[in-house]
Amino acid sequence: AKYQAQVLTETAERSEGGLVFVKNRTDLDSVLQSRENDIPVVGGLMSTEGSHALEGSIENIQKLYDAGFRMMSLQHFFDNELGGSLHGLSKAGLTDFGRDAIREMNRLGIMIDVAHSSEAVVDETLAISSTPLVVSHTGIRGTCEKPRNISDEHMRRIASGGGLIGIGFWDDAVCDASPGGIAKTIAYAIDLVGVEHVALGSD
């Protein structure tokens, strides 16, 4: 994880302004302002997928923050030290380490991504987190009934807390991966929770 942050740092330095390593609101505002002025700039944000790099240590959250990470997803394709994965065996909620990790991420201002997290983890994270949640890439059960996809209830709860839901482009996410099928899913999400809570989560 630290190596990937180093690669992004070095690539941004070589880009002569074409790539900005986004670590704070000022960096993001700079990217958006450049784009408004027709200056082609890409913003790069470092995130973990699964947070396995934490290796069970709360102190590693600070280390990754210092390396430039500003978003962390809690699980990927299997249960881990933070809690249950949507694809895992246990379907469990957060572990004690997972709860402590969320509080530390909140303290540092790291966005929490619950893509791939079990429904129990999402429920507990909504209850604990003092900041809005992100679902970086997902489908919606209201348009595509697949176990990987998020329920309307969770979408409403995440949006009501100020969160953001990224709509995926793959077949199991939308049940129709054509441009029209993806657009239909995005429209459903917007109708349900409002456009300000819906993003592109192509994966």
Residue frames as a rotation matrix with the C-alpha (Angstrom) as fourth column:
ALA 1
0.570 0.822 0.000 0.00
0.822 -0.570 0.000 0.00
0.000 0.000 -1.000 0.00
LYS 2
0.486 -0.470 -0.737 2.81
0.102 -0.807 0.582 2.40
-0.868 -0.358 -0.344 0.86
TYR 3
-0.598 -0.705 0.381 4.53
0.430 0.119 0.895 1.49
-0.677 0.699 0.232 -2.41
GLN 4
-0.073 0.657 0.750 1.39
0.989 -0.051 0.141 2.37
0.131 0.752 -0.646 -4.38
ALA 5
0.829 0.343 -0.442 1.24
0.448 -0.880 0.156 5.77
-0.336 -0.328 -0.883 -2.65
GLN 6
-0.024 -0.930 -0.366 4.89
0.087 -0.367 0.926 6.32
-0.996 -0.009 0.090 -3.53
VAL 7
-0.571 -0.129 0.811 4.18
0.772 0.252 0.584 5.49
-0.279 0.959 -0.044 -7.19
LEU 8
0.467 0.810 0.355 1.30
0.869 -0.494 -0.017 7.98
0.161 0.317 -0.935 -7.28
THR 9
0.653 -0.303 -0.694 3.49
0.200 -0.815 0.544 10.64
-0.730 -0.494 -0.472 -5.64
GLU 10
-0.403 -0.915 0.011 6.29
0.193 -0.074 0.978 10.14
-0.894 0.397 0.207 -8.17
THR 11
-0.362 0.352 0.863 3.91
0.931 0.175 0.319 10.03
-0.039 0.920 -0.391 -11.12
ALA 12
0.746 0.654 -0.125 2.24
0.658 -0.753 -0.010 13.29
-0.100 -0.075 -0.992 -10.02
GLU 13
0.345 -0.698 -0.627 5.66
0.064 -0.649 0.758 14.93
-0.936 -0.301 -0.180 -9.65
ARG 14
-0.658 -0.642 0.393 6.63
0.378 0.169 0.910 13.89
-0.651 0.748 0.131 -13.19
SER 15
-0.031 0.790 0.613 3.31
0.968 0.177 -0.179 14.99
-0.250 0.587 -0.770 -14.70
GLU 16
-0.913 -0.373 0.166 4.08
0.400 -0.900 0.175 18.72
0.084 0.226 0.970 -14.67
GLY 17
-0.771 0.633 -0.070 0.66
-0.493 -0.661 -0.566 19.48
-0.404 -0.402 0.822 -13.22
GLY 18
-0.468 0.605 -0.644 -1.32
-0.636 0.275 0.721 16.99
0.614 0.747 0.256 -15.29
LEU 19
0.160 0.463 -0.872 -1.92
0.385 0.784 0.487 14.71
0.909 -0.414 -0.053 -12.28
VAL 20
-0.234 -0.144 0.961 -2.64
-0.728 -0.630 -0.272 15.97
0.645 -0.763 0.043 -8.77
PHE 21
-0.590 0.010 -0.807 -2.39
0.472 0.816 -0.335 13.66
0.655 -0.578 -0.486 -5.75
VAL 22
0.031 0.725 0.688 -5.57
-0.341 -0.640 0.689 14.73
0.940 -0.256 0.227 -3.92
LYS 23
-0.595 -0.315 -0.740 -5.07
0.559 0.500 -0.662 14.75
0.578 -0.807 -0.121 -0.15
ASN 24
-0.610 0.399 -0.684 -7.39
0.516 -0.455 -0.725 17.54
-0.601 -0.796 0.072 0.97
ARG 25
0.438 0.898 0.048 -10.19
0.674 -0.292 -0.679 19.86
-0.596 0.330 -0.732 -0.11
THR 26
0.328 -0.384 -0.863 -7.72
-0.417 -0.878 0.233 22.45
-0.847 0.284 -0.449 -1.41
ASP 27
-0.764 -0.622 0.172 -6.20
-0.175 0.455 0.873 19.89
-0.622 0.637 -0.456 -3.78
LEU 28
-0.355 0.717 0.600 -9.65
0.828 0.539 -0.154 18.88
-0.434 0.442 -0.785 -5.00
ASP 29
0.593 0.576 -0.563 -10.76
0.304 -0.807 -0.506 22.49
-0.746 0.129 -0.653 -5.47
SER 30
-0.169 -0.762 -0.625 -7.60
-0.512 -0.474 0.716 23.11
-0.842 0.441 -0.310 -7.51
VAL 31
-0.839 -0.099 0.534 -8.39
0.311 0.719 0.621 20.19
-0.446 0.688 -0.573 -9.83
LEU 32
0.065 0.967 0.246 -12.00
0.900 0.050 -0.433 21.32
-0.432 0.249 -0.867 -10.29
GLN 33
0.494 0.058 -0.867 -10.97
-0.051 -0.994 -0.095 24.93
-0.868 0.091 -0.488 -10.91
SER 34
-0.599 -0.771 -0.218 -8.46
-0.342 0.000 0.940 23.83
-0.724 0.637 -0.264 -13.54
ARG 35
-0.660 0.410 0.630 -11.11
0.683 0.677 0.274 21.80
-0.314 0.611 -0.727 -15.31
GLU 36
0.435 0.846 -0.307 -13.52
0.636 -0.530 -0.560 24.73
-0.637 0.049 -0.770 -15.27
ASN 37
0.372 -0.413 -0.831 -10.76
-0.489 -0.848 0.203 26.71
-0.789 0.331 -0.518 -17.02
ASP 38
0.963 0.116 -0.245 -10.34
-0.269 0.490 -0.829 23.95
0.024 0.864 0.503 -19.66
ILE 39
-0.092 -0.995 0.036 -6.97
-0.970 0.081 -0.227 22.89
0.223 -0.055 -0.973 -18.24
PRO 40
0.538 0.370 -0.757 -6.76
-0.341 0.917 0.205 19.07
0.771 0.148 0.620 -18.50
VAL 41
-0.498 -0.638 0.587 -5.97
-0.800 0.077 -0.595 17.80
0.335 -0.766 -0.549 -15.01
VAL 42
0.214 0.502 -0.838 -6.60
0.028 0.854 0.519 14.41
0.976 -0.135 0.169 -13.37
GLY 43
0.058 -0.146 0.988 -7.04
-0.962 -0.272 0.016 14.07
0.266 -0.951 -0.156 -9.62
GLY 44
-0.120 -0.183 -0.976 -5.75
-0.064 0.982 -0.176 10.89
0.991 0.042 -0.130 -7.99
LEU 45
0.282 0.293 0.913 -7.09
-0.925 -0.169 0.340 9.69
0.254 -0.941 0.224 -4.62
MET 46
-0.673 -0.571 -0.471 -5.45
-0.396 0.815 -0.422 6.83
0.625 -0.098 -0.775 -2.71
SER 47
0.286 0.789 0.544 -7.78
-0.955 0.191 0.225 4.24
0.073 -0.584 0.808 -1.19
THR 48
-0.843 -0.413 0.345 -7.46
-0.449 0.893 -0.027 0.72
-0.297 -0.177 -0.938 0.15
GLU 49
0.105 0.872 -0.478 -9.81
-0.803 0.358 0.476 -2.03
0.586 0.334 0.738 -1.00
GLY 50
0.524 0.174 -0.834 -10.28
0.210 0.922 0.324 -4.33
0.825 -0.345 0.447 1.97
SER 51
0.523 -0.372 0.767 -7.80
-0.749 -0.630 0.206 -2.63
0.407 -0.682 -0.608 4.32
HIS 52
0.899 -0.288 -0.329 -5.79
0.356 0.919 0.168 -5.85
0.254 -0.269 0.929 4.62
ALA 53
0.074 -0.937 0.340 -2.72
0.322 -0.300 -0.898 -3.62
0.944 0.176 0.280 4.69
LEU 54
0.405 0.105 0.908 -3.64
-0.709 -0.591 0.384 -2.57
0.578 -0.799 -0.165 8.23
GLU 55
-0.230 -0.560 -0.796 -2.51
-0.019 0.820 -0.571 -6.04
0.973 -0.116 -0.199 9.39
GLY 56
0.361 0.523 -0.772 -4.56
0.706 0.387 0.592 -5.73
0.609 -0.759 -0.229 12.58
SER 57
-0.441 -0.627 -0.642 -2.76
0.885 -0.421 -0.197 -2.58
-0.146 -0.655 0.741 13.76
ILE 58
0.686 0.689 -0.234 -4.58
0.669 -0.723 -0.169 0.68
-0.285 -0.041 -0.958 14.50
GLU 59
0.160 -0.715 -0.680 -1.23
0.049 -0.682 0.729 2.48
-0.986 -0.150 -0.075 14.18
ASN 60
-0.634 -0.425 0.647 -1.07
0.607 0.246 0.756 1.49
-0.480 0.871 0.102 10.52
ILE 61
0.462 0.818 0.343 -4.07
0.884 -0.394 -0.251 3.74
-0.070 0.419 -0.905 9.79
GLN 62
0.733 -0.275 -0.622 -1.94
-0.045 -0.932 0.359 6.75
-0.679 -0.235 -0.696 10.71
LYS 63
-0.331 -0.929 0.162 0.95
0.091 0.140 0.986 5.39
-0.939 0.341 0.039 8.64
LEU 64
-0.347 0.267 0.899 -1.25
0.922 0.273 0.275 5.04
-0.173 0.924 -0.341 5.56
TYR 65
0.791 0.588 -0.169 -2.76
0.569 -0.808 -0.150 8.47
-0.225 0.023 -0.974 6.17
ASP 66
0.351 -0.752 -0.558 0.75
-0.154 -0.634 0.758 9.91
-0.923 -0.180 -0.339 6.29
ALA 67
-0.610 -0.564 0.557 1.45
0.393 0.395 0.830 8.16
-0.688 0.725 -0.020 2.97
GLY 68
-0.897 0.254 -0.361 -1.54
-0.426 -0.713 0.557 9.94
-0.115 0.654 0.748 1.43
PHE 69
-0.716 0.682 -0.150 -4.47
0.554 0.686 0.473 7.54
0.425 0.255 -0.868 1.82
ARG 70
-0.878 0.450 0.164 -7.77
-0.478 -0.802 -0.358 9.38
-0.030 -0.392 0.919 2.23
MET 71
0.284 0.956 -0.067 -10.32
-0.944 0.291 0.156 6.57
0.169 0.019 0.985 1.78
MET 72
-0.852 -0.505 0.139 -10.40
-0.523 0.837 -0.163 3.01
-0.033 -0.211 -0.977 3.09
SER 73
0.215 0.874 -0.436 -12.80
-0.693 0.452 0.562 0.21
0.688 0.181 0.702 2.29
LEU 74
0.151 -0.087 0.985 -13.29
-0.955 0.244 0.168 -2.21
-0.255 -0.966 -0.046 5.14
GLN 75
0.091 -0.060 0.994 -13.63
-0.041 0.997 0.064 -5.54
-0.995 -0.047 0.088 3.29
HIS 76
-0.457 -0.088 -0.885 -13.10
-0.885 -0.048 0.462 -7.08
-0.083 0.995 -0.056 -0.12
PHE 77
-0.024 0.533 -0.846 -13.89
-0.684 0.609 0.403 -10.67
0.729 0.588 0.350 -1.15
PHE 78
0.000 0.052 -0.999 -13.43
0.474 0.879 0.046 -12.38
0.880 -0.474 -0.024 2.21
ASP 79
0.940 0.321 -0.114 -13.90
0.223 -0.326 0.919 -11.78
0.257 -0.889 -0.378 5.92
ASN 80
-0.001 -0.986 0.167 -10.97
0.306 -0.159 -0.939 -10.01
0.952 0.050 0.302 7.54
GLU 81
-0.629 -0.384 -0.676 -9.74
0.726 0.023 -0.688 -8.55
0.280 -0.923 0.264 10.81
LEU 82
-0.944 0.301 0.138 -12.24
-0.323 -0.928 -0.185 -5.70
0.072 -0.219 0.973 10.60
GLY 83
-0.235 0.916 0.325 -15.38
-0.549 0.151 -0.822 -7.80
-0.802 -0.371 0.467 10.07
GLY 84
-0.067 0.337 0.939 -17.53
0.430 0.859 -0.277 -9.74
-0.900 0.385 -0.203 7.64
SER 85
-0.898 -0.201 -0.392 -17.46
-0.285 -0.412 0.866 -9.44
-0.336 0.889 0.312 3.88
LEU 86
0.089 0.949 -0.302 -20.60
-0.892 -0.059 -0.448 -9.52
-0.443 0.310 0.841 1.75
HIS 87
0.350 -0.050 -0.935 -18.97
-0.699 0.651 -0.297 -12.48
0.624 0.757 0.193 0.00
GLY 88
-0.594 -0.768 0.242 -17.54
-0.707 0.354 -0.612 -14.07
0.384 -0.534 -0.753 3.16
LEU 89
-0.547 0.302 -0.781 -18.57
0.269 0.947 0.178 -17.06
0.793 -0.112 -0.599 5.21
SER 90
-0.803 0.109 -0.587 -19.54
0.594 0.051 -0.803 -15.40
-0.057 -0.993 -0.106 8.47
LYS 91
-0.031 0.736 0.677 -21.80
0.544 -0.555 0.629 -12.53
0.838 0.388 -0.383 7.31
ALA 92
0.060 -0.023 -0.998 -20.68
0.994 -0.089 0.062 -11.04
-0.090 -0.996 0.017 10.64
GLY 93
0.957 0.227 0.178 -20.60
0.225 -0.974 0.031 -7.44
0.181 0.011 -0.983 11.73
LEU 94
0.397 -0.837 0.376 -17.59
-0.498 -0.541 -0.678 -5.46
0.771 0.082 -0.631 12.87
THR 95
0.216 -0.468 -0.857 -14.94
0.778 0.613 -0.138 -6.89
0.590 -0.637 0.496 15.14
ASP 96
0.682 -0.083 -0.726 -13.59
0.555 -0.589 0.588 -4.88
-0.476 -0.804 -0.356 18.08
PHE 97
-0.439 -0.897 -0.055 -10.66
0.564 -0.322 0.760 -3.97
-0.700 0.303 0.647 15.84
GLY 98
-0.427 0.356 0.831 -13.07
0.822 -0.231 0.521 -2.89
0.377 0.906 -0.194 13.12
ARG 99
0.688 0.717 -0.109 -14.94
0.685 -0.593 0.423 -0.59
0.238 -0.366 -0.900 15.50
ASP 100
0.363 -0.647 -0.670 -11.69
0.429 -0.522 0.737 0.94
-0.827 -0.555 0.089 16.74
ALA 101
-0.594 -0.611 0.523 -10.52
0.720 -0.115 0.684 1.36
-0.358 0.783 0.508 13.13
ILE 102
0.107 0.720 0.685 -13.67
0.849 -0.425 0.314 3.28
0.517 0.548 -0.657 12.19
ARG 103
0.849 0.199 -0.490 -13.18
0.474 -0.698 0.537 5.66
-0.235 -0.688 -0.687 15.10
GLU 104
-0.062 -0.954 -0.293 -9.56
0.415 -0.292 0.862 6.23
-0.908 -0.068 0.414 14.08
MET 105
-0.522 -0.048 0.852 -10.54
0.850 -0.120 0.513 6.81
0.078 0.992 0.103 10.45
ASN 106
0.590 0.784 0.193 -13.12
0.721 -0.619 0.311 9.34
0.363 -0.044 -0.931 11.65
ARG 107
0.613 -0.401 -0.681 -10.50
0.423 -0.562 0.711 11.07
-0.668 -0.724 -0.175 13.77
LEU 108
-0.440 -0.898 0.011 -8.11
0.419 -0.194 0.887 11.41
-0.794 0.395 0.462 10.85
GLY 109
0.078 0.539 -0.839 -10.75
-0.588 -0.654 -0.475 12.38
-0.805 0.530 0.266 8.31
ILE 110
-0.931 -0.359 -0.071 -10.42
-0.287 0.595 0.750 9.23
-0.227 0.719 -0.657 6.20
MET 111
-0.061 0.936 -0.345 -13.52
-0.994 -0.025 0.106 8.40
0.090 0.350 0.932 4.13
ILE 112
-0.576 -0.044 0.816 -14.98
-0.344 0.919 -0.193 4.96
-0.741 -0.392 -0.545 4.87
ASP 113
-0.340 0.372 -0.864 -16.02
-0.898 0.146 0.416 2.80
0.280 0.917 0.284 1.92
VAL 114
-0.247 0.336 0.909 -18.45
-0.580 0.700 -0.416 -0.05
-0.776 -0.630 0.022 2.64
ALA 115
0.395 0.235 -0.888 -18.41
-0.875 0.391 -0.285 -1.60
0.280 0.890 0.361 -0.84
HIS 116
-0.134 -0.366 -0.921 -18.05
-0.228 0.916 -0.330 -5.39
0.964 0.165 -0.206 -0.32
SER 117
-0.867 -0.162 0.472 -18.94
-0.484 0.049 -0.873 -5.12
0.118 -0.986 -0.121 3.39
SER 118
-0.702 0.652 -0.286 -21.55
0.658 0.748 0.088 -7.44
0.271 -0.127 -0.954 4.89
GLU 119
0.083 0.824 0.560 -24.96
0.239 -0.562 0.792 -5.97
0.967 0.068 -0.244 5.63
ALA 120
0.716 0.139 -0.684 -24.19
0.684 0.056 0.727 -6.26
0.140 -0.989 -0.055 9.35
VAL 121
-0.355 -0.898 -0.262 -20.95
0.897 -0.406 0.176 -4.28
-0.265 -0.172 0.949 8.88
VAL 122
-0.574 0.200 0.794 -22.85
0.381 -0.793 0.475 -1.57
0.724 0.576 0.379 6.99
ASP 123
0.536 0.844 -0.028 -25.44
0.368 -0.203 0.908 -1.35
0.760 -0.497 -0.419 9.77
GLU 124
0.549 -0.368 -0.751 -22.82
0.807 -0.002 0.591 -1.09
-0.219 -0.930 0.295 12.51
THR 125
-0.566 -0.799 0.205 -20.68
0.823 -0.535 0.189 1.36
-0.041 0.276 0.960 10.55
LEU 126
-0.168 0.615 0.771 -23.68
0.318 -0.706 0.632 3.61
0.933 0.351 -0.077 10.00
ALA 127
0.787 0.525 -0.324 -24.29
0.431 -0.093 0.898 3.54
0.441 -0.846 -0.299 13.76
ILE 128
0.390 -0.731 -0.559 -20.68
0.817 -0.004 0.576 4.26
-0.424 -0.682 0.596 14.73
SER 129
-0.393 -0.729 0.560 -19.27
0.911 -0.392 0.128 6.57
0.126 0.561 0.818 12.07
SER 130
0.067 0.339 -0.939 -19.43
0.488 -0.832 -0.265 10.31
-0.870 -0.440 -0.221 12.64
THR 131
-0.535 -0.279 -0.797 -18.79
-0.523 -0.631 0.572 10.98
-0.663 0.723 0.191 8.92
PRO 132
0.507 0.768 -0.390 -20.75
-0.777 0.213 -0.592 10.09
-0.372 0.604 0.705 5.77
LEU 133
-0.008 -0.446 0.895 -20.10
0.050 0.894 0.446 6.70
-0.999 0.048 0.015 4.16
VAL 134
-0.138 -0.100 -0.985 -19.12
-0.964 -0.213 0.157 5.88
-0.226 0.972 -0.067 0.59
VAL 135
0.393 0.109 0.913 -20.10
0.157 0.971 -0.183 2.83
-0.906 0.215 0.364 -1.45
SER 136
-0.306 -0.672 -0.674 -17.50
-0.441 -0.527 0.726 3.22
-0.844 0.520 -0.135 -4.18
HIS 137
-0.638 0.111 -0.762 -18.88
-0.718 0.271 0.641 0.59
0.278 0.956 -0.093 -6.58
THR 138
-0.723 0.494 0.483 -22.10
-0.024 0.680 -0.732 -1.36
-0.690 -0.541 -0.480 -6.29
GLY 139
-0.747 0.661 0.075 -25.30
0.158 0.067 0.985 -2.44
0.646 0.747 -0.155 -7.96
ILE 140
-0.656 0.631 0.414 -28.82
-0.751 -0.487 -0.446 -1.90
-0.080 -0.604 0.793 -6.68
ARG 141
-0.883 0.338 0.325 -31.19
0.266 0.932 -0.246 -4.69
-0.386 -0.131 -0.913 -5.70
GLY 142
-0.058 0.919 -0.389 -34.15
-0.093 -0.393 -0.915 -2.53
-0.994 -0.017 0.108 -6.74
THR 143
0.444 0.182 -0.877 -33.09
-0.854 -0.210 -0.476 -2.94
-0.271 0.961 0.062 -10.38
CYS 144
0.114 -0.498 -0.860 -30.91
-0.532 0.700 -0.476 -6.07
0.839 0.512 -0.186 -10.21
GLU 145
0.761 0.305 0.573 -31.60
-0.649 0.321 0.690 -8.67
0.027 -0.897 0.442 -7.51
LYS 146
0.358 -0.741 -0.568 -28.11
0.136 0.643 -0.753 -10.01
0.924 0.192 0.331 -6.84
PRO 147
0.677 -0.068 -0.733 -26.49
0.726 0.226 0.649 -10.72
0.121 -0.972 0.203 -3.43
ARG 148
-0.372 -0.928 -0.008 -23.62
0.926 -0.370 -0.075 -8.29
0.067 -0.035 0.997 -4.19
ASN 149
-0.402 0.247 0.882 -26.00
0.352 -0.847 0.398 -5.36
0.845 0.470 0.253 -4.63
ILE 150
-0.995 -0.046 -0.088 -27.16
0.099 -0.458 -0.884 -2.83
0.000 -0.888 0.460 -2.06
SER 151
-0.275 0.957 -0.091 -30.71
0.961 0.271 -0.055 -2.63
-0.028 -0.102 -0.994 -0.74
ASP 152
0.070 0.418 0.906 -32.94
0.393 -0.846 0.360 0.42
0.917 0.330 -0.224 -1.10
GLU 153
0.914 0.299 -0.274 -32.99
0.348 -0.230 0.909 0.68
0.209 -0.926 -0.314 2.71
HIS 154
0.225 -0.908 -0.352 -29.22
0.810 -0.026 0.586 0.91
-0.541 -0.417 0.730 2.96
MET 155
-0.382 -0.317 0.868 -29.11
0.811 -0.565 0.151 3.38
0.443 0.762 0.473 0.09
ARG 156
0.493 0.663 0.564 -31.58
0.267 -0.732 0.626 5.65
0.828 -0.158 -0.538 1.91
ARG 157
0.893 -0.157 -0.422 -29.70
0.416 -0.069 0.907 5.39
-0.171 -0.985 0.003 5.20
ILE 158
-0.122 -0.989 0.084 -26.32
0.930 -0.084 0.359 6.10
-0.348 0.121 0.930 3.61
ALA 159
-0.309 0.058 0.949 -27.73
0.638 -0.728 0.252 9.05
0.705 0.684 0.188 1.66
SER 160
0.733 0.664 0.148 -29.54
0.327 -0.535 0.779 10.47
0.596 -0.523 -0.609 4.69
GLY 161
0.650 -0.585 -0.485 -26.18
0.533 -0.104 0.840 10.66
-0.542 -0.804 0.244 6.44
GLY 162
0.612 -0.383 -0.692 -24.69
-0.538 -0.843 -0.010 12.61
-0.579 0.378 -0.722 3.53
GLY 163
-0.110 -0.749 0.653 -23.07
-0.008 0.658 0.753 9.60
-0.994 0.077 -0.078 1.86
LEU 164
0.011 -0.062 -0.998 -22.30
-0.954 -0.301 0.008 8.73
-0.301 0.952 -0.062 -1.74
ILE 165
0.283 0.195 0.939 -23.18
-0.012 0.980 -0.199 5.61
-0.959 0.045 0.279 -3.77
GLY 166
-0.405 -0.529 -0.746 -21.19
-0.786 -0.216 0.580 4.70
-0.468 0.821 -0.328 -6.90
ILE 167
0.648 0.731 0.214 -23.09
-0.458 0.598 -0.658 2.69
-0.609 0.328 0.722 -9.51
GLY 168
-0.319 -0.824 0.469 -21.12
-0.144 0.531 0.835 -0.13
-0.937 0.199 -0.288 -11.11
PHE 169
0.003 0.239 -0.971 -20.99
-0.959 -0.275 -0.070 -0.91
-0.284 0.931 0.228 -14.83
TRP 170
-0.888 -0.420 -0.189 -20.59
-0.458 0.848 0.266 -4.72
0.049 0.322 -0.945 -14.76
ASP 171
-0.474 0.755 -0.453 -23.31
-0.226 0.393 0.891 -7.24
0.851 0.525 -0.016 -15.54
ASP 172
-0.302 0.362 -0.882 -23.98
0.796 0.605 -0.024 -8.51
0.525 -0.709 -0.470 -12.00
ALA 173
-0.852 -0.020 -0.522 -24.32
0.361 -0.746 -0.560 -4.93
-0.378 -0.666 0.643 -10.78
VAL 174
-0.607 0.576 -0.547 -26.88
-0.624 -0.772 -0.121 -3.78
-0.492 0.268 0.828 -13.31
CYS 175
-0.094 0.525 0.846 -28.17
0.215 0.840 -0.498 -7.03
-0.972 0.135 -0.192 -14.94
ASP 176
0.730 0.202 0.653 -27.76
0.678 -0.086 -0.730 -5.20
-0.091 0.976 -0.199 -18.26
ALA 177
0.070 -0.844 -0.532 -24.29
0.558 -0.409 0.722 -3.76
-0.827 -0.348 0.443 -18.82
SER 178
-0.033 0.002 0.999 -25.30
0.932 -0.360 0.032 -1.81
0.360 0.933 0.010 -21.93
PRO 179
-0.921 -0.285 0.264 -25.13
0.206 -0.934 -0.291 2.00
0.329 -0.214 0.920 -21.70
GLY 180
-0.214 0.928 0.305 -28.92
-0.429 -0.370 0.824 2.03
0.877 0.045 0.478 -21.47
GLY 181
0.438 0.353 -0.827 -28.96
0.459 0.703 0.543 -0.54
0.773 -0.618 0.146 -18.67
ILE 182
-0.478 -0.691 -0.542 -26.37
0.854 -0.220 -0.472 1.36
0.206 -0.688 0.696 -16.67
ALA 183
-0.857 0.189 0.480 -28.23
-0.142 -0.981 0.133 4.64
0.496 0.046 0.867 -17.20
LYS 184
0.167 0.972 -0.163 -31.47
-0.114 0.183 0.977 3.00
0.979 -0.145 0.141 -16.02
THR 185
0.223 -0.162 -0.961 -29.78
0.868 0.482 0.120 1.94
0.444 -0.861 0.248 -12.77
ILE 186
-0.824 -0.561 -0.077 -28.31
0.547 -0.753 -0.367 5.41
0.148 -0.345 0.927 -12.23
ALA 187
-0.542 0.700 0.465 -31.73
-0.321 -0.684 0.655 6.98
0.777 0.206 0.595 -12.83
TYR 188
0.392 0.669 -0.631 -33.32
0.341 0.531 0.776 4.60
0.854 -0.519 -0.020 -10.31
ALA 189
-0.189 -0.568 -0.801 -30.72
0.967 0.033 -0.251 5.58
0.170 -0.822 0.543 -7.71
ILE 190
-0.939 -0.154 0.308 -31.24
0.150 -0.988 -0.039 9.29
0.311 0.009 0.950 -8.36
ASP 191
-0.116 0.977 0.181 -35.01
-0.254 -0.205 0.945 8.92
0.960 0.064 0.272 -8.03
LEU 192
0.418 0.277 -0.865 -34.53
0.604 0.627 0.493 7.06
0.678 -0.729 0.095 -4.74
VAL 193
0.293 -0.426 -0.856 -31.92
0.919 -0.121 0.375 9.19
-0.263 -0.897 0.356 -2.95
GLY 194
0.882 0.054 -0.468 -31.22
-0.008 -0.992 -0.130 12.32
-0.471 0.118 -0.874 -5.02
VAL 195
0.845 -0.521 0.121 -28.56
0.195 0.089 -0.977 13.13
0.498 0.849 0.177 -7.60
GLU 196
0.400 -0.727 0.559 -26.16
-0.774 -0.594 -0.219 14.56
0.491 -0.345 -0.800 -5.00
HIS 197
0.228 -0.273 0.934 -25.78
-0.754 0.557 0.347 11.08
-0.616 -0.784 -0.079 -3.47
VAL 198
0.802 0.096 0.589 -25.13
0.244 0.848 -0.471 9.14
-0.545 0.521 0.657 -6.70
ALA 199
0.135 -0.844 -0.518 -21.80
-0.756 -0.426 0.498 8.74
-0.641 0.325 -0.696 -8.51
LEU 200
0.636 -0.099 -0.765 -20.19
-0.583 0.589 -0.561 6.67
0.506 0.802 0.317 -11.25
GLY 201
0.245 -0.537 0.807 -18.66
-0.764 0.406 0.502 3.54
-0.597 -0.739 -0.311 -9.73
SER 202
0.470 0.091 -0.878 -17.57
-0.842 0.346 -0.415 1.73
0.266 0.934 0.239 -12.87
ASP 203
0.496 -0.433 0.753 -15.02
-0.343 0.699 0.628 -0.60
-0.798 -0.570 0.198 -11.18
